[in-house]
Amino acid sequence: MNIFWNTPLVALSVLVAVTGAFTALTHASRMWHSQGRSALVWMIAGGVTLGLAIWSTHFIGMLAFHLSAPLNYDLSLTLISVLPAIATALFGFYVLRGPDNGHLRFFTASVLILLGISAMHYTGMAALKMLPPIQYNFSGQVVAVLITSALAIWVALWLVYRAEKSPLPEYLSFALGSVFIGLAIAGVHYEAMQVLVLKHDSVSVVTGSPIDKDMLAIFIALASFFWFAGGLLAALLDRRLINKHSRALTELQRLHTSLEKSASEQAASMLNDLSESEKKMRSVVEGALDCIVMMDDKGNIVEFNPAAERTFGYKREDVLGKNLAEVIVPPAARQAHNNGFNHFGKTGQSTMLGKRIELNAMRANGREFPVELAITAFDWTGSRMLVGFLRDITERKQAEHEINNLAFFDPLTKLPNRRLLRERLESTLLADSTYKTYSAILFIDLDNFKILNDTRGHDVGDLLLIEVAERLKSCVRSEDTVARLGGDEFVVILENLSADIEQATGQAEVVGEKIRKTLGQLYLIQDFDHYSTPSIGISMFHSQEMSVDELLKRADTAMYQAKQAGRNAVRFFDPAMQAALEARAALEEDLRFALESDQLKLLLQMQVNEANQIIGAEALIRWEHPEQGMIYPSQFVPFAEESLLILPIGQWVLETACLQLLEWQNNPLTQDLNLAINVSARQFRQANFVEQIRSTLAKFEIPPNKLKLELTESLVFDNIADSIKKMRELRAIGIHFAMDDFGTGYASLIYLKSLPLSQIKIDRSFVRDIAIDKDDEIIVQTIISMAHNLGLEVIAEGVETVEQLEFLRKSGCKAFQGHLFSKPLSQVDFNRLISQGVSDNDRFPAITYSPLALWS
């Protein structure tokens, strides 16, 4: 029977053999460098990996083997055939576990592995179950191949286990070893296939569950490479961990040696000091970095070391015999020093002994500085002596001062920060309850500060903030607090105002207006003039009637009112505004769970043409709040935009719309409908917006021309270059665009013709009054005419009466949407309406004969 070979698959089988051998040798190396249970695990992993490599090479090689008759494999023999390879490989690795890997061990392991390769091959060949049976024509060439393969395996093991004796780098030794074993595995297989004898009428007689060889080869190749990759990764991680531990141990040993050496040196030094105590004492005193000052029982200086000379500015010979108090004790502290010294002379006791205390000392030039002092007493030649150890802590005090400033003061403006502000607010609350007076907190935010930062840079913005801080301090009393919360937000605390609330409020308003006018004056920053205005919110407080957080929240709410009033304004806290903000915050928090709890719904409002045919629908989002009922987009989309919740909501709308389009595509009545969805500014401005649309359409296998994206004028023209780029990319794959609410924004006709729009949507505000407002009639007719001249479709939304419909038709509008045809319906109701099977004229009979048709 004729035999053919697939060369690429032969190469793949050799690659699998080499890769598996590399992984197995890596495991063998880890086994040799490990002990105990870890070595056993690596032995098993290596044996299994090599066995799988032999098994995989055989069956991929069999895929490259083609006969004129079809081949199948017996499942049980196929699975059993891997066992000889794994078992002999494990046995071979077990032989290699010994501490002394000599040539005999290498030879024994090589023979065992070769036996495994041979046993696996012939067990695997038995899975073919050919009739007449397979025969083999063994020859001397086969024996030569077996001997060569055994030598190749032996050389590979020697390269790996005796790598330190090899002139080759370790990675090259592993690579060559892997190639030798891989070629040995493949060589045995393909040589055995050369002596295969098949009759020309041989056929496979597999019964039960035959295995398709193509599927078998694909599965084996993928499984093998995944197994090898995992094994390599595990070995690399283990080796990295071992190396890390080894380095740590080396470092620990080095440190231990260093400590031993240091301890020995210190012991020798101590012995030497004991033998020369007087010399040592002088050496210590003179070499000490700290000041050492010794005085006798009369308070006279008897020792003044070099460090003391450098610190105090005296020469040793100039101060010996002088009274300590007259030399280094500041005049203001000398009386206390003398009293304490006299007490010590009489009782032998002092509260300063054995402690570290901080106090001021005096240099020779009369300047005082902080020192840390420790005093000890001892008897010497029958006299009571005192030794003071002093350290100049000027730098430490400066560092502590700087740390305190960093903790409690803003580094840019040097004003108190949020932490210190809270402490002072708490103190003010306590003081107000004592003195029965009112205080005020002013929350100040600079208007349009971000524009300055974006246009001139943060350095210029910082200069403005510094100047604002100085102007704020000039507007208040020294006892008041001016703090910076961060960014362009400042807070002023006005303390000890009147005990009468009306008078106190008036006083706070006067200061607020003073601040507003002062901050609104011209700023000269670097080389340009700049004007900036503040929005100021004021909240009055008295005693501990509310918390610090509540105070700040109320002032912030009042500032928000000033912003809403047009900026550059002063506003007092309004409880109604606070309630509205809290309600909005609660609604925003609920919105975070709306998607997870399936509270968002997508309604569909049909769109029809001039022949009353349904051509599609617009998807309209609604929120079914469990407590507040139906919430419309205008109530939650604005803060969804601010909090970025609009991004997951927008993706949900897109995917839900695609699911609906997918359902329509499977129904002959709806397969021609298109669906329009609204896109938010945040969603559209994402860098990966185009890719999101593409991937979602691909995920649901939706024809792009069935999806229409509605964009507002303000969104498109906010960044016209980016808008055109993204719209053209999506238009190129078939997606349509409609400009929503056309005429209500600031569309530029220059750019309008460059946009790849398919449709312009007339806003409902124009449609509503076209029957009674001549101006709206002219605007609508102009929009329709302009759109036609640009080759764009026009659709009017908010069509509710027959009169509106007739006017729009006469003006050339050919697509409509509104309650005249149907209110927004759930997807289930919309699809039920479509599937009723009635004609379009029957579906909308009231359009011609009655003033209004509403679907309920």
C-alpha positions, 0 to 999 in steps of 0.5 A: 500500500502506498504511504505518503508524508506531510512534511510540515506535520513531520516538522511539527512533530519534531518541534513538539518533541524538542519542546517537550524534551526542553520542558522535561529537562528543565523539570529534571534540573529542578529535581536535582537542585531540590530535596524532599517532597519538592524533588519528588514533585519535579520528578513526577512533573518531568516524567509526565512531561517527557511521556506526553512529549513522546505520546504527542510526537507519535500521534502528530507524526501519525497525522503526517502519515497518509494511506490510500485507506482511511485510518481511525484509532481505538480510544482505549488503546490510544489512551493506554499508549501514553502509560508506557512512556510516562512510566519509563520516563518516571523510572528514568527520572527516579534513577537520576534522583541520586546525589551522584549522577555518574555515567552508569546512571545516565546510561540506565536512564537513557535505556529506560527512556528509549524503552518507553519511546519504543513501547509507546510507539508499538502500543499506539500503532496497535490502536490502528487495528488494521486487517490484515494486521500490521507487520514490521520488517526489522533490520540492522538499520533499526538497531543502529537508530536505537543505539544512536537514540540511546547515545543522544539521550545519554549525551543530553542528560550529561549536558544538563547534569554536568553543565558546570563541566561543559564549556558551553553556556547553561542555556545552550547545554539545555537547548542542545540536550532538548534537540538530542532527545527530541531527535531521538524521540522522532527518530525512533518513531519515523524509523519504526514507520519505515519498517512498517509493512501494510498489505495493499488491501489493509483497512482499519477495523476499529469498532466502538468509538473511533477517533478522527485523526485530524481532531486527535492531532489538533487536540494533542498539539494544543494540549501538549503546548499548554502543558509544556508552557505551564511546566516551563513557567512553573520551573522558571518561577521555582528557579527564580524563587530558589535564586532569590532565597539563595541570594538572601542566604548569601547576604545573611551569611555575609551579614553574620560574618560582618557582625561576628567581625564587628563583635570581635573588634568591639570586644578587643576595643573594650579590652583595650579600653579597660587596660587604658581607662584614663586614656580611653576616657580622654579619647572619648571626651575629645572625640565625642560628637556631642558636647560633654561639659563636666562641673564640680560640686561648686558648679565650676567647669572642669571639662569642656570637650572639643565638640562643646568648643565648636558648639558654644564658641569658647576655647576650653582653656577660657572656660575651665574654672568658670561657673557654668551658669555664667558661660552657657546658661541664658540669663533668664534661666540662671536663677532656676539653674542655681536653685536646682544646683543648690538643692542637688548640693544639699540632698544629692537629688535632682529631677533632671538626673537620668532624663533627656530634657530639651531647653535653651543654651547660650553661645559665646555670642549671646544667641540662644539655641535649643539643646537636648541635655542628659545629666549624670552624677558620679564620685571622683577623688572624693568629690561629687561631679556632674557631667552634662551631655548636650546636643545641638538640636537646632536642625532637628527643631527646624525639621520638626517645624517643617514637618508640622507645616507639611502636616497642617499648612498648605505648601503653596500658599502657606495657609492652614490646610484641611486638617488644621481647619477642622481643628480650628473649627472645633475650637471655634465651636467650643468657644462659641458655646462659652462666649454665646457668640455667633461665628461664620464660615465662608466657602470660596471657590474661584470662578473659571479657574480651570480655564486659566490652568488649561490655557496658561499652565499650572505654574500661572494658576499657582501664582494666582492662588498665592495672590488670592491667599494674600488678598484673603488675609488682608480682608479679615482680622488676625484672629480669623482663619483663612485656609485652603482646602485644595485646588481653587477652594478656600475657607474663612472662619470669622470668629466671635461675631455678635451674639445677635444673629441678625447683626452677626449675619450682617457682619459676615455679609460685609466681610463676604462682599469685601472678599468678593470685591477684593478678589475681583480686582485686576491681577498682574501675573507674570507679563499679563493682566488677569481678572478672576471672580469668586463665588462665596457661600456663607453659613452661620453657626453657634456653639456645638449645634452641628458637626464640622462636616455639616458646617462645611457641607452647608457652606459648600451648598451656599457656594453652589447657590452662588455659582447657580446665581451666575458666579461672582456672588455671595449667598447664605445657606438655604436649607431647601437647596441643601435638601435638593442636593441631598436628594440628588446625591441619594438618587445618584447613589441609587443609580449605581445599583440600577444596572445591577438590579435591572431597573433600567428599561429601554422603550421603543417609539416607532418612526414612520414614513409618509406612507404610514409605514413603520421604518424603525424606532428610537430607543428611549431609556427609562429608570423604574425606581423601586420607590419613586417610580418612573424617572425620565432621562432628564432627571438622571442623565446629567449627574450620570454624565458628571459621575461617569456612570453614563459610560456603563449605562451607554454600553448597556443601551448599545448592547440592549439595542443590538439584542433587539436588532438581532431579534428583528433580523430573525423576523421577516416583518421586522428585518428591514427596521432600523433602531436609533440610540442616543449617544452621550458626550462622555461616551462619544469622547472616549478614545476607544468609542469607535472600537466599542461600537465595532466590537459590540456589533461584531459580538451580536452579528448585527448589520451596521446599517440597521443602527443609527446613532443620534448626536446633539449639535453641542456634542458634535461641534464641541470638538469638530475635528474629533467628531468628524474623524470618529463619525467617518470611521463608523460611517465607513462600516455602514452605521448611520448618524442623525443630528438630534434636536437640530436647530436648538444648538449652535450648528455651523453650516460650514462644518455641517456639510463635512459631517457624514450625517444621514438624517437631521431630526427636527426638535419637538420644540419647533414641531409643537407650535407650527400650527400657531406660530409663524416663526416655527413654521418658517424655521421648520420649512428652512430646516427641511429645505436645507437638509434636502439641499444637503442630501439628508433625510429629515425626521420630525419628532414630537408629532402629536396632531394631524395638523402638525403631520399635514404641515410637515408632509406638505413641507417635504418632511417624509419621516415622523415620530410622536404620540400621533403614531405611538407613545414609547412602548416596552420592547415586548409591546412594540414587537407585539404591535408589529407582529399583529399582521395588520396593514399600515393603514389599519394600524394608523386609521386615526391619522386621516380621519380623527385628530389624534391616535394614541397607542396605550 
